[in-house]
């Protein structure tokens, strides 16, 4: 699994929204400036996150973006999958995008890739944005 720029920026945007969850909806320009993300790129990312049910938007002068659920109910894995798709390094070990490999029954490496997938999924699916906020406060 290689994290794309979209996945990285989406994670940063959701973290920004988590950090400002008790305020009014956050203006996209503010997120872009704080996180150093190009505005047009961020617009596209936030639309994808909205379609995935992770973020919401409010129109009007007091409008902006906010989290669709509390930060403790949004995992890093959910955000990465919304942007980049499956976490598996190869298709034959993917849970959501499995594709059979002709060498699957004799492949000596499949178990390694499955362990990698499981380790990545375990960390990302068990880390919420509330955890990330807390970690940042304890280490920042």
N, C-alpha and C positions, 0 to 999 in steps of 0.2 A: 504494500500500500504506500503510495506516495501522496502526501498532502498537497493539494493544488493551492494556488494563490486564492482561488474562490473559497476553498475550505478554511484557509488561514484567516482571510478577511471576514468571513462569516462568523467564525469563532470570536474574533476581536469585536465585531459589531454586537454580538449577543452578550459578550462580557460587558461592553459599554452600557448596554440597556440594563443589564443586571445591576451594575454599579449605580445606575440612576433610576432604579425601579420605583422609588418613592416620590419621584418628581412628576411633573407634567410629562406628556409624551415628548420624546427627545427629537429635536430637529435633525434631519439627515446631515445637514452641513456641520453640525456640532460633532456628530459621530465621525464624519469624514476627517474633520480637522484634528480631533483628539487622537484618532487611530491612524492618521496619515494614510487614508485610503482615498483613491481618486473618486470623486463624487459620482460620476456616471457609472462607474463600476459598482459602487456601493448601492446605487439605486436598483440595479439589476439583481444584486445579491439579496437585498431586502425583499424584493418582490418574490424571489424563490423561497425565502424563509417564511414569507406570508402564506404562500401556497402550501407550504409544508405544515402550517399550523403552529409555527414557532414564534413568529412575531405578528403584530397587528399594527395598523396605522389608523390615525385619526386625522381628518381633514380640517382645514380652517386655520385661523391665526394662532390658535393654541394647540395646533395639531403636531403630529410627528409620529414617531414609532415607539412602541412599547412591547414588552413580552406578552405573548398569548397566555402563558402560564407562569407560575412562580419559578424563580431560578432553580429551586430544589426539585422541580419537575421536568427540567430540560437537561438532557445529558449532552456531553460533548460528542458522543457517538451519533446521536440523533442529528446534530447539526452537520457533522462531517458527511454522514450518509445523504442528507438532503442536498448537499452541494456536490459531492464526489462519487456517490454511489457506494457499492459494497466495500467493506474494509479488507476483504481477503486479498492477499498478494497475487493469487492465481485463481482462475475460475473453478477448478475442480474441488476447491475447498470452501467455496463461497456458500453461505447459507441462503442469501437472497438472489444470487445470480449464478447458481451452479450450472456448469457445463461439463458434460462428461468428456474425459480425455481418453484417447485410444490406448494410452499406456497406463491408465489409472490402476489397473489390477496388478501391474508389475512395477510400478514406480516406487523406487526406494526413498524418494524425497517427499512424497505426499504428506507423510506424518509431520515432517518439519514445518511445511507450509501451513498445515492445520494448527500446529502448536503456535505458530506466529499469529495466525488469524485469531485464535482463541485468546492469546495474551493481549493483543491490541484491543479486541472487542471487550475483554474483561475490564481493562483500564478505562477505555472511553465510555463504555455503557454504565460504568459505576462511578463516574465522575460527573457531578452536576455543576451547573454554573454557580450555584450557591457554594459548592466546595471550592471552586476556582476563586470566587470573591474572598472567601475565608482564608484561603492559602495566601492570596496576595496581601491581605491585611496583616497576616502573621509574619510575612517575609518582606514586606515593603516598607 
